[in-house]
């Protein structure tokens, strides 16, 4: 197997995967054979040797894979797919997303930043009415300027990290299709 399984995809199929069209895999192999091939083809995240460009494994009857990177990217695409018997073969309904813990962290960080902005607005309103806050003259307008700057930088960081992951979904689905001798079926 080569390091880039997307090179063998038809251009229209590759473009559809890049655009995020739903995809499933249909393999002529049994579920047990698919599990065996996946275990052989991917490296476990705690593995000390590098055999594959993909990290992953099997969990609760489903496969999960992500691309091996030389750096940490918390917004990296992870593809999960339950292994479902389909006649004499196996069907995998692929789902690509970022880690749920990453989503929780981003929501928490945004909530903290926005609570700081609301607090600054309240301080600003009290200052406009001539109150002295915290025993001295306060400058909540600094927080009002800082909040959009922090939100803007966070947005740019998220955009940059997601741009780094462009093509990961297509790569991972093509990797699974090649490993399992499966056909990629696009949904609507």
C-alpha positions in Angstrom: 0.0 0.0 0.0 1.3 3.5 -0.8 1.3 6.4 1.6 -1.4 8.3 -0.3 -4.4 6.2 -1.1 -6.3 9.2 -2.5 -4.0 9.2 -5.5 -5.9 6.2 -6.9 -9.3 7.8 -6.4 -11.3 9.1 -9.4 -11.1 13.0 -9.4 -14.9 13.3 -9.1 -15.0 10.9 -6.1 -12.1 12.7 -4.4 -13.8 16.1 -4.9 -17.0 14.7 -3.5 -15.2 13.4 -0.4 -13.4 16.8 0.0 -16.7 18.5 -0.1 -18.0 16.3 2.7 -20.6 14.2 0.9 -21.7 11.3 3.1 -19.8 8.1 2.3 -20.0 4.5 3.2 -17.9 1.5 2.3 -19.1 -1.8 1.0 -16.5 -4.6 1.5 -16.8 -8.2 0.2 -14.8 -9.3 3.3 -16.5 -10.6 6.5 -16.6 -8.5 9.7 -13.9 -10.7 11.3 -11.6 -10.3 8.3 -12.1 -6.5 8.2 -11.2 -6.3 11.9 -8.1 -8.4 11.3 -7.0 -6.2 8.4 -7.7 -3.0 10.3 -5.6 -4.2 13.2 -2.7 -5.0 10.8 -3.0 -1.8 8.8 -3.2 0.9 11.5 -0.9 1.7 14.4 -2.3 2.0 17.9 -1.8 5.5 19.3 0.5 4.1 22.1 2.6 2.0 19.6 6.4 2.7 19.8 7.1 1.7 16.2 5.8 3.5 13.1 4.3 1.0 10.5 1.4 3.1 9.1 0.5 6.6 8.2 -2.7 6.1 10.1 -3.4 5.7 13.9 -6.6 4.0 15.0 -8.2 0.8 16.2 -11.4 -1.0 16.9 -13.8 0.0 19.7 -17.2 -1.4 20.4 -17.6 -3.0 17.0 -16.5 0.2 15.2 -13.3 1.3 13.5 -11.8 4.7 14.3 -8.8 6.2 12.4 -6.9 9.5 12.2 -3.9 10.5 10.2 -0.5 10.3 11.9 1.0 13.8 12.3 4.4 15.0 13.4 2.7 17.7 15.5 -0.4 17.9 17.7 -3.6 19.2 16.0 -6.6 19.1 18.4 -8.9 19.8 15.4 -7.7 16.8 13.5 -10.4 14.8 11.6 -11.3 11.4 13.1 -13.3 9.0 11.0 -15.4 6.4 12.8 -17.4 3.6 11.1 -19.4 0.8 12.7 -18.7 -2.6 11.1 -22.1 -3.9 10.0 -22.6 -7.4 8.4 -24.1 -6.9 4.9 -24.9 -10.3 3.3 -21.6 -12.0 2.9 -19.6 -8.8 3.3 -19.4 -5.8 5.5 -20.8 -2.2 5.4 -19.1 0.8 7.0 -21.1 4.0 7.4 -18.3 6.6 7.7 -18.6 9.6 10.0 -15.9 12.3 10.1 -15.6 14.8 12.9 -13.2 16.4 15.4 -12.9 14.8 18.9 -15.9 15.5 21.1 -13.5 16.7 23.9 -12.2 19.3 21.5 -15.7 20.6 20.9 -16.4 20.7 24.6 -13.2 22.6 25.3 -13.9 25.2 22.6 -17.5 25.8 23.9 -16.1 26.2 27.5 -13.4 28.6 26.3 -15.9 30.7 24.4 -18.3 30.8 27.4 -15.5 32.0 29.7 -14.4 34.8 27.2 -18.1 35.9 26.7 -18.7 36.0 30.5 -15.6 38.2 30.8 -17.1 40.5 28.1 -20.5 40.7 29.9 -18.7 41.5 33.2 -16.8 44.3 31.4 -20.0 45.7 30.0 -21.6 45.7 33.5 -18.5 47.5 34.8 -18.6 50.0 31.9 -22.3 50.8 32.7 -21.5 51.4 36.3 -18.6 53.7 35.5 -20.8 55.7 33.1 -23.0 56.4 36.1 -20.0 57.7 38.1 -19.4 54.8 40.4 -15.8 54.0 41.6 -15.3 50.3 41.1 -13.1 48.1 43.3 -11.8 51.1 45.3 -10.2 52.8 42.3 -11.0 54.0 38.8 -11.3 50.9 36.6 -10.7 50.6 32.9 -13.3 48.0 31.7 -13.0 49.3 28.1 -9.6 47.5 27.9 -11.5 44.2 28.4 -14.1 45.3 25.8 -11.3 45.9 23.3 -9.5 42.7 24.4 -12.5 40.4 24.1 -13.0 40.8 20.3 -9.2 40.5 19.8 -9.1 37.2 21.7 -12.2 35.9 19.9 -10.7 36.9 16.6 -7.4 35.2 17.3 -9.2 32.1 18.5 -11.2 32.1 15.2 -8.1 32.4 13.2 -6.4 29.6 15.1 -9.4 27.3 14.5 -9.4 28.2 10.8 -5.7 27.5 10.5 -5.9 24.1 12.3 -8.9 23.0 10.2 -7.0 24.1 7.1 -4.2 21.8 8.2 -6.7 18.9 8.3 -8.1 19.6 4.8 -8.1 16.3 2.9 -7.8 14.1 6.0 -11.4 12.8 5.6 -10.8 11.8 2.0 -7.4 10.3 2.9 -8.8 8.2 5.7 -11.9 6.9 3.8 -9.6 6.0 0.8 -7.2 4.3 3.3 -10.0 2.2 4.7 -11.4 1.4 1.3 -8.0 0.2 0.1 -7.3 -1.8 3.3 -10.7 -3.5 3.2 -10.9 -3.9 -0.6 -14.1 -1.9 -0.4 -16.1 0.2 -2.8 -16.9 3.8 -1.7 -20.6 4.6 -2.0 -21.6 8.3 -1.8 -24.8 9.3 -0.1 -27.0 12.3 -1.0 
